Amino acid sequence: MRSPLDRLRHAISFELLALLIVIPLGALVFDKPMQDIGIVTVISATIATLYNMAYNFVFDLALRRATGSTLKTPLLRVAHAVLFEIGLLGLLLPVFAWYLQISLWQAFVMDVSFAAFYVVYAFCFNWAYDLLFPLPEWSERRAATEDRA
């Protein structure tokens, strides 16, 4: 499993890169001032970072208990990303509506739009992160699997 320091590096790099993409894109798509999108996005990123660390820890614990490893298949990565975004949607919806002074429906549409972006982004980012920072247990497990084949 990943160390707490590695999880922190993952969460911070995930959110910083996302902010660089989301703030200008969100301001353009939703016709809101970049400052307002920036503030709500930074608040959301802070909440998401804390949630991300807890969610990934619990997900990895459950995965290791169920399979004996934290190695994720492509289908499991899709489930991981979608479940994360569903939980985050529930946390962020009130923040969007309150800060941007929009209806819950408008906040929902905005939040779902951001979530759709983040599902794709999380899938790509996490896969790239795992390629850049693989865990030793994965190569050991792959070698054991290949030896059995």
C-alpha positions, 0 to 999 in steps of 0.5 A: 500500500502507499505510504501517507507521504506518497498519498499526500504527494498524489492528492496535492499533485492531482488537485494542483494540475486539475486547478490549472485546467478547471478554473479557466475552463469552468469560467468559460463554460459557465460564464462566471467570473474566473475569480468566482470559479477559482474560489469555489474550485479551490474550496472544492479542491481542499474538500476533495483533497481530504476526501481523496486521501480518506477514500483512496485509503479505505478503497485500497484497504477493501481491495487488499482485503478482497484480492490480496493486492492493491493492483487495479484492473482498468474496470476497477479503475473506472469503478474507483473513479465513478464512486469517488465522484458520486461521493464528492458530488454530495459533498460539493453540491451545497458549496456550489449553490451557496457560493455562486448564489445559484439554484440547487438544480444549477449547482447540480448541473455544474457539479455533474459537469465538473464530475464528468471532467474529473472522472476522465481526469482521475482515470488518466491521472491515477493510471499515469501516477501508478506508472510513474510511482509503481509499488513493489508489490505490483511487479511481484504480483505480476511476476507470480501471475506470469509464472502460473501462466 
